[in-house]
Amino acid sequence: MMRSMYSAVSGLRVHQTKMDVIGNNIANVNTVGFKASKVTFQEVFSQVIKGASSPQGGMGGTNPQQIGLGASIASMNVRHTQGASQRTNYPLDVMIDGSGFFVVTDDVNLQNRYYTRAGAFTLDKQGNLLDPNGYKVLGYDENNAIVPIQVNFSATATATATANKYTDTGTPPNRLNDISPIQLKGNINPDDTKYSTTIDVFDSLGRVHTVSVNFTDNVVGNTGGSDPQVVSYRKVQFGEDPANVAYVKFDAQGNYVGLVESVAIGAGDAIIETNPNTTIAFSLKNIPGADDINFTINDSTFQDDNGNALLTQFAAESDAKGVLQVGNSAGVLDDFTISDKGEVVGIFTNGERKVLATLMLADFDNAPGLQKIGNNLFMDTINSGTPKLGRPGSGSLGALAPGTLEMSNVDLSEEFVDMITTQRGFQANSRMITTTDEMLQELVNLKR
């Protein structure tokens, strides 16, 4: 009689344990990163009443006679399957899409490490990336060292010159230096007499300065020799100072020749037919103290001795337009994002982006061997294996899904079925106890 009582009590105990696990699973159905557990039973020691016998003579063999002594817990495993994703669009929410755990610590020496699938992170006033319990999230810095991830909003991006350079086809790019020329390219309407553009340049402190470049159409003939020539120039003024003037020189076919500081009329005879509006003046720059003399010609023609025109202007396109600005001004950290590769990318006020750190993940040969310590945290054990650390998306580690959280992997329909069967098992064992008690009561009543 006492064996049935003992077995029924053990049955109550294991079914109560299973109901406890089911209750915990259902309670955490909406817990971020929660992993459900599964309980299985096994029988305990069986008492042998009679051993087995082999066939002898005309008698056959007999099987052993045993009485079981109840049930016990066989396993209680955590199911590390992927939970459902929930989009939050919050930049500090991160989900691991695949294998791996985030690594957090509460130790300044980074020796006590814990592992979690809950990626609902926050920032403290120092910019430390934390889990909801205040544990610091670990990652890699730019030197590949393991450090607590920190977003320092006082960080600055220094002014730099990039290695970019405008090149034509087949021209290899070279790194810019302090005296690299400004590259200008583009099309100017030949009917326009002026064209202006601006260029941003940066000083050694990262401050931006804007330089204006003005192009003025000047067509001058006969730059040397005894024969009149057709040559085109464009006067370029840098800034607002009229003294900062140079001339862009083109040949008769419109090909670029070079940049000259001044234009001089060479030797040669020419006939100028003028009208009353024509004025001719010269700039005598080589004579000390001489005033500048400019000339303008309205409705006039230049001819040689035979009456042939010496001054011709073609409706060809002039090329001068800024196409690329390199370098950047100084800036301070304004915002940051987390990429699917785990990179914490800082966004600075000057438009620059810089990787501040990279989240670190850990994987295990036997993830069910991890031990739960509460607060959605796990710790490694001798049966989980040592953690294999790496960057998201590398090796067996999954990529990250920023702005998304991994929810619980609890299956409510399965839990309800287990709850009903567990309840029935508990009721049956309790009935066994009452029935056994009634039988014992009958034995007590036999003496009456």
C-alpha positions in Angstrom: 0.0 0.0 0.0 2.8 2.4 0.9 4.4 2.0 -2.5 1.3 3.4 -4.3 1.2 6.3 -1.9 4.9 7.1 -2.5 4.5 6.9 -6.3 1.4 9.1 -6.2 3.3 11.7 -4.1 6.2 11.7 -6.6 3.7 12.0 -9.4 2.2 15.1 -7.7 5.7 16.5 -7.2 6.8 16.2 -10.9 3.5 17.4 -12.3 3.6 20.4 -9.9 7.2 21.1 -11.2 6.0 20.9 -14.8 3.1 23.2 -14.0 5.6 25.7 -12.5 7.6 25.7 -15.7 4.4 26.1 -17.8 3.3 29.0 -15.6 6.7 30.7 -16.0 6.5 30.2 -19.8 3.1 31.7 -20.0 4.0 34.6 -17.7 6.9 35.5 -20.0 4.9 35.2 -23.3 5.6 38.9 -24.0 9.1 39.1 -22.4 11.8 40.4 -24.8 14.3 37.7 -25.6 12.8 35.1 -23.3 13.4 31.4 -24.0 10.8 28.9 -23.0 11.7 25.7 -21.1 10.5 22.2 -21.6 10.2 19.5 -18.8 10.3 15.7 -19.4 9.8 12.9 -16.8 11.4 9.6 -16.1 10.6 6.7 -13.8 12.6 6.2 -10.6 14.1 3.0 -9.2 12.0 -0.1 -9.6 11.9 -2.7 -6.8 12.5 -6.2 -8.0 10.0 -8.7 -6.5 11.3 -11.7 -8.4 14.2 -12.0 -10.8 14.1 -13.4 -14.3 14.7 -17.1 -15.0 16.0 -18.9 -18.0 14.3 -21.9 -19.7 15.1 -25.2 -17.9 14.0 -28.7 -18.9 10.4 -28.5 -19.8 9.8 -25.1 -18.2 10.1 -21.9 -20.0 11.9 -18.8 -18.8 10.1 -16.1 -16.7 10.5 -12.3 -16.8 11.4 -10.3 -13.8 8.7 -8.9 -11.5 9.2 -5.2 -10.6 7.3 -2.5 -8.9 8.1 1.1 -9.8 8.5 3.7 -7.2 7.2 6.8 -8.9 8.4 9.5 -11.3 11.1 12.1 -11.3 12.3 14.9 -13.6 14.4 13.7 -16.5 15.2 17.0 -18.1 14.4 20.7 -18.0 15.9 22.2 -21.1 15.7 25.8 -22.4 14.7 25.9 -26.1 17.0 28.4 -27.9 14.8 28.8 -31.0 14.3 32.1 -32.7 11.6 34.3 -31.2 9.2 36.4 -33.3 10.4 39.8 -34.3 8.6 43.0 -33.3 9.4 46.3 -35.2 9.9 49.3 -32.9 11.9 51.7 -35.1 13.8 52.7 -31.9 17.5 53.0 -32.8 18.7 51.3 -29.6 16.5 48.2 -30.1 18.5 45.5 -31.8 17.6 41.9 -32.6 19.9 39.0 -33.5 18.7 37.3 -36.6 20.3 33.9 -36.1 22.7 32.4 -33.5 24.5 34.4 -30.9 24.1 36.4 -27.7 24.9 39.9 -26.7 27.7 40.1 -24.2 27.2 42.4 -21.1 29.2 42.9 -17.9 29.0 44.5 -14.5 32.7 44.3 -13.9 35.1 47.2 -14.5 37.8 44.6 -15.5 35.3 43.0 -17.9 35.9 39.6 -16.4 32.3 38.8 -15.3 30.5 38.4 -18.6 26.9 37.5 -19.1 24.9 36.7 -22.2 21.4 37.8 -23.4 19.2 37.8 -26.4 17.3 40.9 -25.2 18.5 43.8 -27.3 16.4 46.6 -25.7 19.4 48.8 -24.9 19.5 52.3 -23.3 22.1 55.0 -22.8 23.2 56.6 -19.5 24.4 60.2 -19.1 28.0 59.1 -19.9 26.9 57.6 -23.2 27.4 54.0 -22.1 25.3 51.5 -24.0 23.4 49.4 -21.3 20.9 46.6 -21.1 17.8 47.2 -19.0 19.6 46.0 -15.8 22.4 48.6 -16.2 25.0 46.1 -17.4 27.4 47.6 -20.0 27.3 46.1 -23.5 30.6 44.9 -24.8 32.0 45.4 -28.3 35.1 46.1 -30.3 36.8 49.5 -30.6 38.7 50.7 -33.7 41.8 48.8 -32.5 39.8 45.5 -32.2 40.1 45.6 -28.4 37.1 44.5 -26.3 35.6 47.5 -24.5 32.3 48.7 -23.1 30.5 50.5 -26.0 30.2 54.2 -25.3 28.6 56.9 -27.5 30.5 60.1 -26.6 28.5 63.1 -27.8 31.4 65.4 -27.1 33.4 63.6 -29.8 34.6 65.7 -32.7 35.5 65.0 -36.3 38.6 67.0 -37.3 38.8 68.8 -40.6 40.5 66.6 -43.2 41.3 66.5 -46.9 40.2 63.3 -48.6 42.1 61.4 -51.2 39.5 62.1 -53.9 40.4 64.0 -57.0 38.7 64.8 -60.3 40.3 62.9 -63.2 39.6 62.4 -66.8 39.4 58.9 -68.3 42.6 57.0 -67.8 44.1 59.4 -65.4 45.0 57.8 -62.0 43.9 59.7 -58.9 46.7 61.0 -56.6 46.3 62.1 -53.0 45.8 65.9 -52.6 48.5 68.0 -50.9 48.5 71.5 -49.5 49.1 73.1 -52.9 46.8 70.9 -55.0 45.1 73.0 -57.7 41.3 73.5 -57.8 39.8 71.4 -60.6 37.2 73.3 -62.7 35.1 71.9 -65.5 31.9 72.7 -67.2 30.2 74.5 -70.0 29.7 78.3 -70.2 27.2 79.8 -72.6 29.4 81.6 -75.2 26.9 84.4 -75.3 27.5 85.2 -71.7 30.1 87.8 -70.8 30.4 86.7 -67.2 30.2 83.5 -65.2 30.6 83.1 -61.4 31.1 80.1 -59.1 32.2 79.6 -55.5 34.7 77.1 -53.9 34.7 76.2 -50.2 38.2 75.8 -48.7 39.2 74.9 -45.2 42.0 76.4 -43.0 44.1 74.4 -40.6 41.5 74.8 -37.8 38.8 73.4 -39.9 37.0 76.7 -40.5 35.3 77.0 -43.9 36.0 79.9 -46.2 34.2 80.6 -49.5 36.2 81.8 -52.5 34.3 83.3 -55.4 35.7 82.9 -58.9 34.4 85.2 -61.7 35.0 84.6 -65.4 34.8 87.6 -67.7 34.9 87.1 -71.5 37.8 88.8 -73.2 38.8 88.1 -76.8 42.2 89.5 -77.8 44.1 89.0 -81.0 47.7 88.9 -82.0 49.7 87.9 -79.0 53.1 87.9 -80.8 54.9 87.6 -84.1 54.5 89.6 -87.2 51.4 87.9 -88.4 48.0 88.6 -86.8 46.7 85.5 -84.9 43.3 84.5 -83.5 43.5 83.6 -79.8 40.7 83.6 -77.2 41.1 84.4 -73.5 38.8 84.4 -70.5 39.7 86.7 -67.7 39.3 85.1 -64.3 38.9 87.1 -61.1 39.4 85.4 -57.7 37.4 86.9 -54.8 36.3 90.5 -54.9 39.7 92.1 -55.3 40.1 93.3 -58.9 43.8 92.8 -58.5 43.4 89.1 -58.4 43.0 88.7 -62.1 44.4 86.1 -64.5 43.6 85.0 -68.1 42.7 81.5 -69.3 44.2 81.1 -72.7 42.7 79.0 -75.6 44.1 78.5 -79.1 42.3 79.0 -82.4 40.7 75.5 -82.1 39.4 76.2 -78.7 41.9 74.0 -76.9 43.1 75.0 -73.5 46.6 76.5 -73.5 47.3 77.8 -70.0 46.8 80.5 -67.4 48.6 83.8 -68.0 48.9 86.8 -65.8 48.5 89.4 -68.5 47.9 89.7 -72.3 50.2 91.8 -74.5 49.8 92.8 -78.1 52.8 91.8 -80.2 54.3 93.3 -83.2 52.3 93.4 -86.5 50.3 95.8 -88.5 46.5 95.9 -88.4 43.8 98.3 -89.6 41.1 99.2 -87.1 38.0 100.7 -88.6 36.2 102.5 -85.9 32.9 104.3 -85.3 32.4 107.3 -83.1 31.8 105.1 -80.1 35.2 103.4 -80.3 37.7 104.1 -77.6 41.2 102.6 -77.3 43.2 102.6 -74.2 46.2 100.7 -72.8 47.4 99.5 -69.4 51.0 100.7 -69.0 51.9 98.4 -66.1 55.7 98.5 -66.9 55.9 102.2 -66.4 56.2 103.2 -62.7 53.5 105.6 -61.6 51.5 105.3 -64.8 47.7 105.0 -64.6 45.9 102.1 -66.0 44.4 102.7 -69.4 41.7 100.4 -70.6 40.2 100.2 -74.0 36.8 99.2 -75.3 35.7 98.8 -78.9 32.1 99.0 -79.9 30.9 98.1 -83.4 34.5 98.1 -84.8 36.5 95.7 -87.0 40.1 94.7 -87.2 41.6 94.2 -90.7 44.9 93.6 -92.3 46.3 95.4 -95.3 44.1 93.4 -97.6 40.9 94.1 -95.7 40.7 90.6 -94.2 39.1 90.4 -90.7 41.7 89.8 -88.0 39.4 89.5 -85.0 37.0 86.5 -85.0 34.9 85.1 -82.2 33.6 81.6 -82.4 30.5 80.4 -80.6 32.5 77.6 -79.0 31.8 76.4 -75.5 34.1 77.3 -72.7 34.8 74.8 -69.9 34.9 76.1 -66.4 32.8 74.7 -63.6 33.5 73.3 -60.2 32.7 69.7 -60.1 34.0 68.3 -56.8 34.8 69.6 -53.4 37.1 67.5 -51.2 37.7 67.6 -47.5 35.4 68.5 -44.7 35.1 71.0 -41.9 35.3 70.2 -38.2 32.1 68.8 -36.6 30.7 67.3 -33.4 28.8 64.1 -32.8 25.1 64.8 -33.4 23.5 61.3 -33.7 24.3 57.7 -34.3 22.9 54.5 -35.8 23.5 50.7 -35.4 24.0 48.8 -38.7 23.1 45.2 -39.4 26.9 44.4 -39.0 26.8 45.8 -35.4 28.7 48.9 -36.3 27.8 51.9 -34.1 28.1 54.7 -36.7 28.4 58.3 -35.4 26.9 61.1 -37.5 28.6 64.4 -37.1 27.4 68.0 -37.7 29.6 68.3 -40.8 28.0 65.4 -42.5 30.8 62.9 -41.8 30.1 59.4 -40.6 32.5 57.4 -38.4 32.4 53.9 -36.9 32.6 54.4 -33.1 32.5 50.8 -32.1 31.1 47.4 -33.1 28.8 45.2 -31.1 30.2 41.8 -30.0 28.3 38.5 -30.1 29.0 35.2 -28.5 28.0 31.7 -29.6 28.3 28.3 -27.8 28.7 24.7 -28.9 25.8 23.8 -26.5 23.5 26.8 -25.9 21.0 24.7 -23.8 23.9 24.2 -21.4 23.8 27.9 -20.4 22.4 28.6 -17.0 19.7 31.2 -16.4 20.5 33.8 -13.7 17.4 36.0 -14.1 16.9 39.3 -15.8 17.0 37.7 -19.2 20.7 36.8 -18.6 22.6 33.6 -19.0 26.0 32.5 -17.8 28.3 29.9 -19.3 28.8 26.5 -17.6 31.1 23.5 -18.0 28.5 21.9 -20.4 27.9 25.0 -22.5 31.4 25.3 -23.7 33.5 28.4 -23.9 32.1 31.4 -25.7 33.1 32.0 -29.3 33.3 35.7 -29.7 33.0 37.6 -33.0 31.3 40.3 -35.0 27.6 40.0 -36.2 27.3 38.2 -39.4 30.7 36.4 -39.1 31.1 32.7 -38.8 28.0 31.1 -37.2 26.9 34.4 -35.7 23.7 36.0 -37.0 23.3 39.5 -38.4 21.5 42.2 -36.5 18.2 43.8 -37.2 18.3 47.4 -35.9 15.0 49.0 -34.7 13.6 45.5 -34.0 13.2 43.4 -30.9 13.2 39.6 -30.5 10.1 38.6 -28.5 9.5 35.4 -26.5 9.6 32.0 -28.3 6.7 30.8 -26.1 4.0 28.9 -28.1 0.8 29.6 -26.2 -1.2 26.9 -28.0 1.4 24.3 -27.0 1.5 25.6 -23.4 -2.2 25.4 -23.0 -2.2 21.7 -24.2 0.6 21.0 -21.7 -1.2 22.8 -19.0 -4.4 20.7 -19.4 -2.5 17.4 -19.6 -0.4 18.3 -16.6 -3.5 19.2 -14.6 -5.1 15.9 -15.5 -1.9 14.1 -14.4 -1.9 16.0 -11.1 -5.6 15.2 -10.5 -5.0 11.5 -11.2 -2.1 11.3 -8.8 -4.2 13.1 -6.1 -6.9 10.6 -6.7 -4.4 7.8 -6.2 -3.5 9.2 -2.8 -7.1 9.4 -1.7 -7.9 5.9 -3.0 -4.8 4.5 -1.2 -5.8 6.3 2.0 -9.3 4.7 1.8 -7.7 1.3 1.4 -5.5 1.9 4.4 -8.6 3.0 6.3 -10.3 -0.3 5.4 -7.3 -2.1 6.9 -7.7 -0.1 10.1 -11.4 -1.0 10.3 -10.7 -4.7 10.0 -9.8 -4.9 13.7 -13.2 -3.6 14.7 
